[in-house]
Structure formats: structure tokens, C-alpha cells
Amino acid sequence: MTSDTELTLVQFLRQGFDPVADLARIRDRQPVFPLPLPGDQTAWLVTRYEDVRAVLGDTERFSNDFGNVIGLGSAQEDPGGLGFRDPPEHTRLRRLLTPEFTARRLQRLEVRIRQITDELLDDLEQAGPGADLLEHFAFPLPALVVCELLGVPYAQREEFLKLSTDRFDLSAGPEASIQAINESMAFLTDLVARQREDPGEGLLGRLLREHGQEVTDRELASLADGILTGGHDTSTSMLALGALWLTQHPDQAAAVREDADGTHTARLVEELLRYLSVVQAAFPRFARHDLTLAGQPIGKGQMVLCSLTAANRDPARGPGLDEVHPGRAFSHLAFGHGIHRCVGAPLAQLELCVALPALLRRLPRLRPAIPLAELPFRRLAIVYGLDALPVTW
């Protein structure tokens, strides 16, 4: 690493499936590492599992509130959502969402997930060898599931889905990402206002019927935005990268194809979530007061960035974490930790456990259509993944 820019972005750099070696060196030598920010300010990158878990679980010492970002010079409107909220507001809003992701609610959605999966596999086969797995399968599947969950009208789904990926692309700079968030919130606030007048059968309609007097249009739009961003681009990346990894490990692909009761698949999915860690960093935290973390003094108001990628491969948690071993006893941080752990985690797990076996059974000889070294991995993104995955079978 030779520049301040490289230091600041090291947590988002990878080589194929793996984080760059510099991230491991930081974890080994200085696990709470200073990152230079514009305006002669400093953020702190936390890379060890126990330290990351401690930060994510400690709302007394660390705040998620977006007001801290405004304090750093942003003039943008607060995007809301659970990720930028502290208790008690976070507690109130999360309480509304939690019942929507119970096993009973998801069981009803599972039938539709299987239908969507089969329909998309038909489309992929019709497109023929050389088709882009991302375009025909990994992107539309979670997108359509989120639309089903929220109750987005069919006529608006294409516009809705376009809003969920731009914010995670850092190559155009932070202002472009913030602009994408603002556009998404405007769309969703309008959608909520129309559903308040005529509630649909999806999550938005149910919340408006049951809690309409407890939540504003803006608050509900921010919750929907959180579901969109947490449930679309992340699942798209996991599906594409998970499928690619399986094509490189035929023994595991065979085990998934032959897994009658889904037990092995569920264990493999958990391990792939840890190993791939597509969400590379948690929402930023800010020190509520002067404090010390792992021996490093951190000033009041300073930003703390937790590298989920580094934490999920911390060798202090056991050997062989740069490899995949289904059934590993490891409480991974791919969905975060504490009160901000992803509320939609059960839905993401369900999608993967349905889609990957179906894909491998339909196309048992699935493999990339171009050499692995030529695949367009995202160069710089909060959510790691592929820009395309041409496949043959």
C-alpha cells in the first residue's frame, strides 16, 4: 500500500474470492487501524473478530445515527432506515418488521421462491450456453422475491429494482452513491403514500393496515429501502459467487445435488456466507465519547469501520478459515451482530437453500464459459460480487 487512498479502500479490495493480503497484515499488526479521511480526519478500521463483534454489539459506546455523518460535512437528507438508527427509534421500527420474517411467514413465501426459481431456470436454458447467469438468474431472483415480499406493483418493478445497486458502487465516488439513495427514497415514499390510500397484500400493505397510525410514510419507506438494499444486491452477489464457487468444487456441487433433505446445503450455505462475506463492511459506527478499543484511543465522534471480511477469516477463531468447510462451528458475522443484525437474514438463507440446489440439478455440468481469471469481479464495492457470469453446461 503506497497511498492514503489505498489505505482507506483496503477493506473493499479483493482478488477473486479472497481479500487482499494487506487486510490480513493490518489485522495481524494493528487491528484497530487509522484510515485517513478528507479534511484531516481519521476513521478507525477494526479487523479482528472479537473487536468487531464488540463494536457491533455495543450501542452504549457506539452510535449508528446518521446525524454523525452530517457532522462530518454531509448536507444530504437523513436516509432513515434501521442501519442509521439508534434505540429507542431503532427498537420501535425493528419491532414492526420482525414478525414479517418469522418461519411461518417465510413458509408461505417459499412456494413462490421455488416457482420463480423454476421460471428463471427455464429462461436461462432458453438463452442457451454462454448466457449470463447474473442477468438471467442471480439478479432477477432476489429482485422478484423482494417485490413479492413488499407488494410492489408489477408495472413499477423494473424502476424499483434499478435503484438498489448503484449505491454500492464506490467507483463513481460517494456523492453518486448518496444520490442513488435519495432517488430510491423518493420512489419508495411515493409508493407508500399510494399504498396508504389502498393497501396491498404485501408487507407494506400489512404494516399500513396493522400499524398505519404508528409509522410515517417516510419511516415506512426507509424500512422498505432497507429491505431492498439488504435483500437484493447482497443475495444477487451470494447467488452468483456461490454458484461460481460450486463450479470450482465438483465434490461439493455433487453433495448439494444429492442432498435430499437439505441438511448439507444449509450447512454449506452458512459456511459460504462466512467465507464470501459479500457485505464487506458494517454500517459505520461513531464513538459516543472518548474510549479505548483493543488498546487504541478513539476520540468522541470519530468513525469506526468494521471489516466483516477480515473478521470472518480471523485465524484467532480457528484454523483453515481461508477455506470452506461445511458444518464449521463458527458464529459468522456476515449478517452483522447485535441489534443491527440483518432482519432479513432468514429470507436470504432460504433463497440460497432453494436456488443453488435447483440450479445444480437442472444444469449439473454448469461451469463458467470463460476462464476464471477473465471474469469481471467488482473492483471496488461495499457489496462484493461479479458484474457478469457467462456460463455453459
Secondary structure, 3 states (H helix, E strand, C coil): CCCHHHHHHHHHCEECCEECHHHHHHHHHCCEEEEEECCCEEEEEECCHHHHHHHHCCCCCEECCCHHHHHCCCCCCCCCCHHHCCCCHHHHHHHHHHHHHCHHHHHHHHHHHHHHHHHHHHHHHHHCCCCEHHHHHHCHHHHHHHHHHHCCCHHHHHHHHHCCCHHHEHHHCHHHHHHHHHHHHHHHHHHHHHHHHCCCCCHHHHHHHHHCCCCCHHHHHHHHHHHHHHHCHHHHHHHHHHHHHHHCCHHHHHHHHCCCCCHHHHHHHHHHHHHHCCECECCCEEECCCEEECCEEECCCCEEEEEHHHHCCCHHHCCCCCCCCCCCCCCCCCCCCHHHCCCCHHHHHHHHHHHHHHHHHHCCCCEECCCHHHCCECCCECECCECCCEEEC
